[in-house]
Amino acid sequence: MLQKIALKNVGPLTALQWGGLKKINLIIGKNGSGKTFLLKVLYSALRTLEEYQRGNDQRSASEILADKLYWTFQSEKIGDLVSKGAHAPLSCTFMVDGKCLHYSFGKETCRSISTFENQVPARKSNSIYIPPKEVLSLQHIILASRERDQLFGFDDTYYDLARALRLPARVVHNGGDFTSPRKDLESMLGGRIEYDDAANHWQFRQGNQKFTIGVTAEGIKKIAILDTLLGNGYLSSQSVVFIDEPESALHPVAISELLEIIATLASKGIQFFIATHSYFVIKKLFLIAQENEMSLPVLSWLAGKWQQADLKDGMPDNPIIDESIRLYREEVAQVLA
C-alpha cells in the first residue's frame, strides 16, 4: 500500500507532503489545482514498481519510470515537469509497504533520471487509472495510436487501461473475493458489458437484447470498466486504483452506489485514490467514514495551499463544500421569504 508521499517542484505541486494514507484517500480541489497531475505522478511510480522485472522486460526501474513519465505527461522532455521558475530539481519520495522510492531530476532532463533510489521490491499486482471519460468505445483507437503509430494523444493512463480491458474474462483467484461487489456493479448496470469477438467491439447485454457500445450511456460504460477489470483478473487485493472524477456522467444515486462498492473493495484490500470537485462524492465518503468509523484521509486545496484532513473527524473546510452550503441556504431563504 502507498503510505506516504513527499513532492517538491513537481509541476503545479511545488511543495506537498501527505502521510497516513489509508485504503481510500480523497483529493479535493478546484479545476487547475493539480488533482489530476498528482494522481498521474502517483500512478507513474506504482506502475514502475509493477513493470520492473516483469516477464522479459530488461529495463532498469529508472528507465521504466522515465518512459512512464514521458508517455503519461507527454512532454518533449521529462524535465518540463519541473515547476516553472523553480531553482531546485524536481524531487519525489514515496513510501510503499514500508519501503522507500525516491527520484530527482532537473529541468534540462530529457529521458534519463539523474537520481533514482529504490528499496521497494517489484510488485506482482496491477494498478490502474480510471479517467473521467470512458475508454471502451475508444479502445481500438487508443491501442492503434500507441502500438502502431507511437503518437502522443492518449497518454499512458488511457493506454494501460485499454490494454487491461483487452484481457479476456476468466475464472480468477486474485487474492480477494470480489463476487459481492461485482454483483452490485452488475445490478447498477442493469446488464453486462461483453466483448464480441466476431464483431470486434464491446456491447451491452440487457436480458436478451444487445446494444452496441456507441449507443450505451456514458455512466454505464464507466461502471462497466471497473467490473471488467475485476472479472478478467487484472485487479487483485494488492492493486491501487486511481479514479479521476468518479462523478463524471453519473447520476447522484449512481455515485452513491458506486462509492459503496468502492468501500467494499477497499475492505478487501484494494487501495483507492479519488480526485473530485463534487459535493456528492465528498458527502457520501464522509458518511461512509462516519458509519464505519474509518479513517479516510483528505488532501484539500484551500487558500492557495494543500491541507490535510480526515473525514472521520468531520467535513473539511473547502470552497466546494462552502458553495454547496451557500446554495442550500439561499434556497431555504427563498422558500421562507
Contacts in CASP RR format, 6 or more apart in sequence:
PFRMAT RR
TARGET T0000
AUTHOR 0000-0000-0000
METHOD contacts of the structure
MODEL  1
MLQKIALKNVGPLTALQWGGLKKINLIIGKNGSGKTFLLKVLYSALRTLE
EYQRGNDQRSASEILADKLYWTFQSEKIGDLVSKGAHAPLSCTFMVDGKC
LHYSFGKETCRSISTFENQVPARKSNSIYIPPKEVLSLQHIILASRERDQ
LFGFDDTYYDLARALRLPARVVHNGGDFTSPRKDLESMLGGRIEYDDAAN
HWQFRQGNQKFTIGVTAEGIKKIAILDTLLGNGYLSSQSVVFIDEPESAL
HPVAISELLEIIATLASKGIQFFIATHSYFVIKKLFLIAQENEMSLPVLS
WLAGKWQQADLKDGMPDNPIIDESIRLYREEVAQVLA
1 21 0 8 1.000
1 23 0 8 1.000
1 96 0 8 1.000
1 97 0 8 1.000
1 240 0 8 1.000
1 271 0 8 1.000
2 21 0 8 1.000
2 42 0 8 1.000
2 46 0 8 1.000
2 94 0 8 1.000
2 95 0 8 1.000
2 96 0 8 1.000
2 240 0 8 1.000
2 271 0 8 1.000
2 273 0 8 1.000
3 19 0 8 1.000
3 20 0 8 1.000
3 21 0 8 1.000
3 95 0 8 1.000
3 96 0 8 1.000
3 97 0 8 1.000
3 98 0 8 1.000
4 17 0 8 1.000
4 18 0 8 1.000
4 19 0 8 1.000
4 20 0 8 1.000
4 21 0 8 1.000
4 94 0 8 1.000
4 95 0 8 1.000
5 16 0 8 1.000
5 17 0 8 1.000
5 18 0 8 1.000
5 19 0 8 1.000
5 21 0 8 1.000
5 42 0 8 1.000
5 92 0 8 1.000
5 93 0 8 1.000
5 94 0 8 1.000
5 95 0 8 1.000
6 16 0 8 1.000
6 17 0 8 1.000
6 18 0 8 1.000
6 91 0 8 1.000
6 92 0 8 1.000
6 93 0 8 1.000
7 13 0 8 1.000
7 15 0 8 1.000
7 16 0 8 1.000
7 17 0 8 1.000
7 38 0 8 1.000
7 41 0 8 1.000
7 91 0 8 1.000
7 92 0 8 1.000
7 93 0 8 1.000
8 14 0 8 1.000
8 15 0 8 1.000
8 16 0 8 1.000
8 88 0 8 1.000
8 90 0 8 1.000
8 91 0 8 1.000
8 92 0 8 1.000
9 15 0 8 1.000
9 82 0 8 1.000
9 83 0 8 1.000
9 86 0 8 1.000
9 88 0 8 1.000
9 89 0 8 1.000
9 90 0 8 1.000
9 91 0 8 1.000
10 16 0 8 1.000
10 37 0 8 1.000
10 41 0 8 1.000
10 81 0 8 1.000
10 82 0 8 1.000
10 83 0 8 1.000
10 90 0 8 1.000
10 91 0 8 1.000
10 92 0 8 1.000
11 37 0 8 1.000
11 81 0 8 1.000
11 82 0 8 1.000
11 83 0 8 1.000
11 84 0 8 1.000
11 90 0 8 1.000
12 32 0 8 1.000
12 33 0 8 1.000
12 34 0 8 1.000
12 37 0 8 1.000
12 83 0 8 1.000
13 34 0 8 1.000
13 37 0 8 1.000
13 38 0 8 1.000
13 41 0 8 1.000
13 83 0 8 1.000
13 306 0 8 1.000
14 83 0 8 1.000
14 86 0 8 1.000
16 38 0 8 1.000
16 299 0 8 1.000
16 306 0 8 1.000
18 297 0 8 1.000
18 299 0 8 1.000
18 306 0 8 1.000
18 308 0 8 1.000
19 297 0 8 1.000
19 308 0 8 1.000
20 297 0 8 1.000
21 271 0 8 1.000
21 297 0 8 1.000
22 271 0 8 1.000
22 294 0 8 1.000
22 295 0 8 1.000
22 296 0 8 1.000
22 297 0 8 1.000
23 266 0 8 1.000
23 267 0 8 1.000
23 269 0 8 1.000
23 270 0 8 1.000
23 271 0 8 1.000
23 272 0 8 1.000
23 294 0 8 1.000
24 262 0 8 1.000
24 263 0 8 1.000
24 266 0 8 1.000
24 271 0 8 1.000
24 272 0 8 1.000
24 274 0 8 1.000
24 285 0 8 1.000
24 288 0 8 1.000
24 294 0 8 1.000
24 296 0 8 1.000
25 271 0 8 1.000
25 272 0 8 1.000
25 273 0 8 1.000
25 274 0 8 1.000
25 296 0 8 1.000
25 297 0 8 1.000
25 298 0 8 1.000
25 299 0 8 1.000
26 274 0 8 1.000
26 275 0 8 1.000
26 276 0 8 1.000
26 281 0 8 1.000
26 282 0 8 1.000
26 285 0 8 1.000
26 296 0 8 1.000
26 297 0 8 1.000
26 298 0 8 1.000
26 299 0 8 1.000
26 311 0 8 1.000
27 35 0 8 1.000
27 38 0 8 1.000
27 39 0 8 1.000
27 273 0 8 1.000
27 274 0 8 1.000
27 275 0 8 1.000
27 276 0 8 1.000
27 298 0 8 1.000
27 299 0 8 1.000
27 300 0 8 1.000
28 35 0 8 1.000
28 276 0 8 1.000
28 277 0 8 1.000
28 282 0 8 1.000
28 298 0 8 1.000
28 299 0 8 1.000
28 300 0 8 1.000
28 301 0 8 1.000
28 316 0 8 1.000
28 318 0 8 1.000
28 320 0 8 1.000
29 35 0 8 1.000
29 275 0 8 1.000
29 277 0 8 1.000
29 300 0 8 1.000
29 301 0 8 1.000
29 318 0 8 1.000
29 319 0 8 1.000
29 320 0 8 1.000
30 277 0 8 1.000
30 301 0 8 1.000
30 319 0 8 1.000
30 320 0 8 1.000
31 277 0 8 1.000
33 301 0 8 1.000
34 301 0 8 1.000
35 244 0 8 1.000
35 275 0 8 1.000
35 276 0 8 1.000
35 277 0 8 1.000
35 301 0 8 1.000
36 244 0 8 1.000
36 275 0 8 1.000
38 275 0 8 1.000
38 299 0 8 1.000
39 129 0 8 1.000
39 242 0 8 1.000
39 244 0 8 1.000
39 273 0 8 1.000
39 275 0 8 1.000
40 72 0 8 1.000
40 73 0 8 1.000
40 129 0 8 1.000
40 155 0 8 1.000
40 157 0 8 1.000
41 92 0 8 1.000
42 94 0 8 1.000
42 240 0 8 1.000
42 242 0 8 1.000
42 273 0 8 1.000
43 72 0 8 1.000
43 127 0 8 1.000
43 129 0 8 1.000
43 157 0 8 1.000
43 242 0 8 1.000
44 65 0 8 1.000
44 68 0 8 1.000
44 69 0 8 1.000
44 72 0 8 1.000
44 156 0 8 1.000
45 65 0 8 1.000
45 92 0 8 1.000
45 94 0 8 1.000
45 96 0 8 1.000
45 101 0 8 1.000
46 96 0 8 1.000
46 123 0 8 1.000
46 127 0 8 1.000
46 240 0 8 1.000
47 68 0 8 1.000
47 127 0 8 1.000
47 156 0 8 1.000
47 160 0 8 1.000
48 61 0 8 1.000
48 64 0 8 1.000
48 65 0 8 1.000
48 68 0 8 1.000
48 101 0 8 1.000
49 61 0 8 1.000
49 96 0 8 1.000
49 101 0 8 1.000
49 118 0 8 1.000
49 120 0 8 1.000
49 122 0 8 1.000
49 123 0 8 1.000
50 122 0 8 1.000
50 123 0 8 1.000
50 124 0 8 1.000
50 125 0 8 1.000
50 126 0 8 1.000
50 127 0 8 1.000
51 57 0 8 1.000
51 64 0 8 1.000
51 68 0 8 1.000
52 59 0 8 1.000
52 60 0 8 1.000
52 61 0 8 1.000
52 64 0 8 1.000
52 122 0 8 1.000
53 122 0 8 1.000
54 122 0 8 1.000
57 64 0 8 1.000
59 67 0 8 1.000
61 116 0 8 1.000
61 118 0 8 1.000
62 103 0 8 1.000
62 112 0 8 1.000
62 113 0 8 1.000
62 116 0 8 1.000
65 103 0 8 1.000
65 113 0 8 1.000
65 116 0 8 1.000
66 78 0 8 1.000
66 111 0 8 1.000
66 112 0 8 1.000
66 113 0 8 1.000
67 111 0 8 1.000
68 156 0 8 1.000
69 78 0 8 1.000
69 81 0 8 1.000
70 78 0 8 1.000
70 111 0 8 1.000
71 146 0 8 1.000
71 155 0 8 1.000
71 156 0 8 1.000
71 159 0 8 1.000
72 155 0 8 1.000
72 156 0 8 1.000
72 157 0 8 1.000
73 80 0 8 1.000
73 81 0 8 1.000
73 155 0 8 1.000
74 152 0 8 1.000
74 153 0 8 1.000
74 155 0 8 1.000
75 81 0 8 1.000
77 108 0 8 1.000
77 109 0 8 1.000
77 110 0 8 1.000
77 111 0 8 1.000
78 105 0 8 1.000
78 109 0 8 1.000
78 110 0 8 1.000
78 111 0 8 1.000
78 113 0 8 1.000
79 90 0 8 1.000
79 105 0 8 1.000
79 106 0 8 1.000
79 107 0 8 1.000
79 108 0 8 1.000
79 109 0 8 1.000
79 110 0 8 1.000
80 107 0 8 1.000
81 90 0 8 1.000
82 89 0 8 1.000
82 90 0 8 1.000
82 105 0 8 1.000
82 106 0 8 1.000
82 107 0 8 1.000
83 90 0 8 1.000
86 107 0 8 1.000
89 104 0 8 1.000
89 105 0 8 1.000
89 106 0 8 1.000
89 107 0 8 1.000
89 114 0 8 1.000
89 115 0 8 1.000
90 104 0 8 1.000
90 105 0 8 1.000
90 106 0 8 1.000
90 107 0 8 1.000
91 102 0 8 1.000
91 103 0 8 1.000
91 104 0 8 1.000
92 102 0 8 1.000
92 103 0 8 1.000
92 104 0 8 1.000
93 100 0 8 1.000
93 101 0 8 1.000
93 102 0 8 1.000
94 100 0 8 1.000
94 101 0 8 1.000
94 102 0 8 1.000
94 120 0 8 1.000
96 120 0 8 1.000
96 123 0 8 1.000
97 120 0 8 1.000
97 121 0 8 1.000
99 119 0 8 1.000
99 120 0 8 1.000
99 121 0 8 1.000
100 117 0 8 1.000
100 118 0 8 1.000
100 119 0 8 1.000
100 120 0 8 1.000
101 117 0 8 1.000
101 118 0 8 1.000
101 119 0 8 1.000
101 120 0 8 1.000
102 115 0 8 1.000
102 116 0 8 1.000
102 117 0 8 1.000
102 118 0 8 1.000
103 113 0 8 1.000
103 115 0 8 1.000
103 116 0 8 1.000
103 117 0 8 1.000
104 113 0 8 1.000
104 114 0 8 1.000
104 115 0 8 1.000
105 113 0 8 1.000
105 114 0 8 1.000
105 115 0 8 1.000
106 114 0 8 1.000
123 238 0 8 1.000
124 238 0 8 1.000
125 236 0 8 1.000
125 238 0 8 1.000
125 239 0 8 1.000
125 240 0 8 1.000
126 164 0 8 1.000
126 234 0 8 1.000
126 235 0 8 1.000
126 236 0 8 1.000
126 239 0 8 1.000
127 239 0 8 1.000
127 240 0 8 1.000
127 241 0 8 1.000
127 242 0 8 1.000
128 160 0 8 1.000
128 161 0 8 1.000
128 164 0 8 1.000
128 229 0 8 1.000
128 234 0 8 1.000
128 235 0 8 1.000
128 239 0 8 1.000
128 241 0 8 1.000
128 242 0 8 1.000
129 157 0 8 1.000
129 160 0 8 1.000
129 161 0 8 1.000
129 242 0 8 1.000
129 244 0 8 1.000
130 161 0 8 1.000
130 222 0 8 1.000
130 225 0 8 1.000
130 226 0 8 1.000
130 241 0 8 1.000
130 242 0 8 1.000
130 243 0 8 1.000
130 244 0 8 1.000
130 246 0 8 1.000
131 157 0 8 1.000
131 158 0 8 1.000
131 161 0 8 1.000
131 244 0 8 1.000
132 244 0 8 1.000
132 245 0 8 1.000
132 248 0 8 1.000
132 249 0 8 1.000
133 218 0 8 1.000
133 248 0 8 1.000
134 218 0 8 1.000
134 219 0 8 1.000
134 221 0 8 1.000
134 222 0 8 1.000
134 225 0 8 1.000
134 249 0 8 1.000
135 142 0 8 1.000
135 158 0 8 1.000
135 161 0 8 1.000
135 162 0 8 1.000
135 165 0 8 1.000
135 225 0 8 1.000
136 165 0 8 1.000
136 193 0 8 1.000
136 202 0 8 1.000
136 213 0 8 1.000
136 221 0 8 1.000
136 224 0 8 1.000
136 225 0 8 1.000
137 202 0 8 1.000
137 213 0 8 1.000
137 214 0 8 1.000
137 221 0 8 1.000
138 154 0 8 1.000
138 158 0 8 1.000
138 162 0 8 1.000
139 162 0 8 1.000
139 165 0 8 1.000
139 166 0 8 1.000
139 202 0 8 1.000
140 200 0 8 1.000
140 201 0 8 1.000
141 154 0 8 1.000
142 154 0 8 1.000
142 158 0 8 1.000
142 159 0 8 1.000
142 162 0 8 1.000
143 159 0 8 1.000
143 162 0 8 1.000
143 163 0 8 1.000
143 166 0 8 1.000
145 151 0 8 1.000
145 153 0 8 1.000
145 154 0 8 1.000
146 154 0 8 1.000
146 159 0 8 1.000
154 162 0 8 1.000
157 242 0 8 1.000
161 225 0 8 1.000
164 229 0 8 1.000
164 232 0 8 1.000
164 234 0 8 1.000
165 225 0 8 1.000
165 228 0 8 1.000
165 229 0 8 1.000
165 232 0 8 1.000
167 232 0 8 1.000
167 233 0 8 1.000
167 234 0 8 1.000
168 195 0 8 1.000
168 232 0 8 1.000
169 228 0 8 1.000
169 231 0 8 1.000
169 232 0 8 1.000
170 231 0 8 1.000
170 232 0 8 1.000
170 233 0 8 1.000
172 231 0 8 1.000
172 232 0 8 1.000
172 233 0 8 1.000
174 233 0 8 1.000
174 235 0 8 1.000
174 236 0 8 1.000
174 237 0 8 1.000
175 236 0 8 1.000
175 237 0 8 1.000
175 238 0 8 1.000
176 236 0 8 1.000
176 237 0 8 1.000
176 268 0 8 1.000
176 269 0 8 1.000
177 268 0 8 1.000
178 230 0 8 1.000
178 231 0 8 1.000
178 235 0 8 1.000
178 265 0 8 1.000
178 268 0 8 1.000
180 264 0 8 1.000
181 230 0 8 1.000
181 261 0 8 1.000
181 264 0 8 1.000
181 265 0 8 1.000
181 268 0 8 1.000
182 227 0 8 1.000
182 230 0 8 1.000
182 231 0 8 1.000
184 257 0 8 1.000
184 260 0 8 1.000
184 261 0 8 1.000
184 264 0 8 1.000
185 223 0 8 1.000
185 224 0 8 1.000
185 226 0 8 1.000
185 227 0 8 1.000
185 230 0 8 1.000
185 261 0 8 1.000
186 192 0 8 1.000
186 227 0 8 1.000
188 223 0 8 1.000
188 254 0 8 1.000
188 257 0 8 1.000
188 258 0 8 1.000
188 261 0 8 1.000
189 204 0 8 1.000
189 220 0 8 1.000
189 223 0 8 1.000
189 224 0 8 1.000
189 227 0 8 1.000
190 206 0 8 1.000
191 204 0 8 1.000
191 205 0 8 1.000
191 206 0 8 1.000
191 207 0 8 1.000
192 204 0 8 1.000
192 205 0 8 1.000
192 224 0 8 1.000
192 227 0 8 1.000
193 202 0 8 1.000
193 203 0 8 1.000
193 204 0 8 1.000
193 205 0 8 1.000
193 213 0 8 1.000
193 216 0 8 1.000
193 220 0 8 1.000
193 221 0 8 1.000
193 224 0 8 1.000
193 227 0 8 1.000
193 228 0 8 1.000
194 202 0 8 1.000
194 203 0 8 1.000
194 204 0 8 1.000
194 205 0 8 1.000
195 201 0 8 1.000
195 202 0 8 1.000
195 203 0 8 1.000
196 202 0 8 1.000
196 203 0 8 1.000
201 212 0 8 1.000
201 213 0 8 1.000
202 213 0 8 1.000
203 210 0 8 1.000
203 211 0 8 1.000
203 212 0 8 1.000
203 213 0 8 1.000
204 210 0 8 1.000
204 211 0 8 1.000
204 212 0 8 1.000
204 213 0 8 1.000
204 216 0 8 1.000
204 220 0 8 1.000
204 224 0 8 1.000
205 211 0 8 1.000
213 221 0 8 1.000
217 249 0 8 1.000
218 248 0 8 1.000
218 249 0 8 1.000
219 249 0 8 1.000
219 250 0 8 1.000
219 254 0 8 1.000
222 248 0 8 1.000
222 249 0 8 1.000
222 250 0 8 1.000
223 250 0 8 1.000
223 254 0 8 1.000
223 258 0 8 1.000
226 241 0 8 1.000
226 261 0 8 1.000
229 235 0 8 1.000
235 241 0 8 1.000
235 270 0 8 1.000
236 270 0 8 1.000
237 268 0 8 1.000
237 269 0 8 1.000
237 270 0 8 1.000
238 269 0 8 1.000
239 270 0 8 1.000
239 271 0 8 1.000
240 270 0 8 1.000
240 271 0 8 1.000
240 272 0 8 1.000
240 273 0 8 1.000
241 265 0 8 1.000
241 270 0 8 1.000
241 271 0 8 1.000
241 272 0 8 1.000
241 273 0 8 1.000
242 272 0 8 1.000
242 273 0 8 1.000
242 275 0 8 1.000
243 262 0 8 1.000
243 272 0 8 1.000
243 273 0 8 1.000
243 274 0 8 1.000
243 275 0 8 1.000
244 275 0 8 1.000
245 275 0 8 1.000
245 276 0 8 1.000
245 277 0 8 1.000
245 278 0 8 1.000
246 255 0 8 1.000
246 258 0 8 1.000
246 259 0 8 1.000
246 262 0 8 1.000
246 274 0 8 1.000
246 276 0 8 1.000
246 278 0 8 1.000
246 281 0 8 1.000
247 255 0 8 1.000
247 276 0 8 1.000
247 278 0 8 1.000
247 280 0 8 1.000
247 281 0 8 1.000
250 258 0 8 1.000
252 280 0 8 1.000
255 278 0 8 1.000
255 280 0 8 1.000
255 281 0 8 1.000
255 284 0 8 1.000
256 280 0 8 1.000
256 284 0 8 1.000
259 281 0 8 1.000
259 284 0 8 1.000
259 285 0 8 1.000
259 288 0 8 1.000
260 284 0 8 1.000
260 288 0 8 1.000
262 272 0 8 1.000
262 274 0 8 1.000
263 288 0 8 1.000
263 292 0 8 1.000
265 272 0 8 1.000
266 272 0 8 1.000
274 281 0 8 1.000
274 285 0 8 1.000
276 282 0 8 1.000
277 320 0 8 1.000
278 320 0 8 1.000
279 320 0 8 1.000
279 321 0 8 1.000
279 323 0 8 1.000
279 324 0 8 1.000
282 311 0 8 1.000
282 315 0 8 1.000
282 318 0 8 1.000
282 320 0 8 1.000
282 321 0 8 1.000
283 315 0 8 1.000
285 296 0 8 1.000
285 311 0 8 1.000
286 296 0 8 1.000
286 311 0 8 1.000
286 314 0 8 1.000
286 315 0 8 1.000
288 294 0 8 1.000
288 296 0 8 1.000
289 295 0 8 1.000
289 296 0 8 1.000
289 310 0 8 1.000
289 311 0 8 1.000
289 312 0 8 1.000
289 314 0 8 1.000
290 311 0 8 1.000
290 312 0 8 1.000
290 314 0 8 1.000
293 312 0 8 1.000
294 312 0 8 1.000
295 310 0 8 1.000
295 312 0 8 1.000
296 310 0 8 1.000
296 311 0 8 1.000
296 312 0 8 1.000
297 308 0 8 1.000
297 309 0 8 1.000
297 310 0 8 1.000
297 311 0 8 1.000
298 308 0 8 1.000
298 309 0 8 1.000
298 310 0 8 1.000
298 311 0 8 1.000
298 316 0 8 1.000
299 306 0 8 1.000
299 307 0 8 1.000
299 308 0 8 1.000
300 306 0 8 1.000
300 307 0 8 1.000
300 308 0 8 1.000
300 309 0 8 1.000
300 316 0 8 1.000
300 317 0 8 1.000
300 318 0 8 1.000
301 307 0 8 1.000
301 318 0 8 1.000
302 316 0 8 1.000
302 317 0 8 1.000
302 318 0 8 1.000
302 319 0 8 1.000
307 316 0 8 1.000
307 317 0 8 1.000
309 316 0 8 1.000
309 317 0 8 1.000
315 321 0 8 1.000
END
